[in-house]
Amino acid sequence: MLQSPPNMHTFRELSQIAAHHMAVVSLGRLVVAAVLGCVIGLEREVRHKPAGLRTNMFICLGAALFTVLSSALAQQWGGDHTRIAAQIIPGIGFIGAGSILHSRGSITGLTTAATVFVVASIGMATGGGLYLLALFATAVVLVGLLILGWLEGKFKLKSLSIAYEVIGDDAESVLLAINKALEQRHTMQNVQIGRTDHTYRVQFVVEASENEQQSLLRALRQAPELKNIQSLGPSEKE
């Protein structure tokens, strides 16, 4: 009876061990990517942002999976192992563009789009086995979202879009008084002018920091041409 050479059994066993080890490593990378995506997504979920816990987890996990697949398929069938991973970037760009909303002359969602982009890169780093790099990037993202966001709120540096309504006897004089209060540092957006009896009602939106908004409101109230000045409320931007 013919028997396989001992080195043949050894080769098969080593191949099976290597395949098993590779599978375990790949699964570990996917788990780490999912956890890192959840960590960033949790902060987004708590702040009620469009891309929350599940979205960031899926993006990070998907980027890691594509990176692992790109390497595994290239080893098995040959070819460039970066081709699949390279397509992640335009795909994430498409998702990020969908999170940017353009409404009433203002743009929101830029921070969400940037977070999605970085989360995908963290997933790619994890899928490539660069755990330290992925952990460091996750820490930097959390610092930017938590600490820098807190500093922006504490020092009132965050940009706000606030709608105002003013009433005056003449539309031209009202607009001139508003422009004078703006001091050419900001521009009015979504200007709407309506007439009621013998007065004119002007509504507009100004994008500026909270300190600048307070200064603008004081300047509007000091203008004698303007009457019944009201702030219709802020719309916080990311």
Secondary structure, 3 states (H helix, E strand, C coil): CCCCCHHHHHHHHHHHHHHHHHHHHHHHHHHHHHHHHHHHHHHHHHCCCCCCHHHHHHHHHHHHHHHHHHHHHHHHHCCCCCHHHHCHHHHHHHHHHHHCEEECCEEECHHHHHHHHHHHHHHHHHHCCCHHHHHHHHHHHHHHHHHHHHHHHHCCCCEEEEEEEEEECCHHHHHHHHHHHHCCCCCCEEEEEEEECCEEEEEEEEEEEHHHHHHHHHHHHHCCCCEEEEEEEEEECC
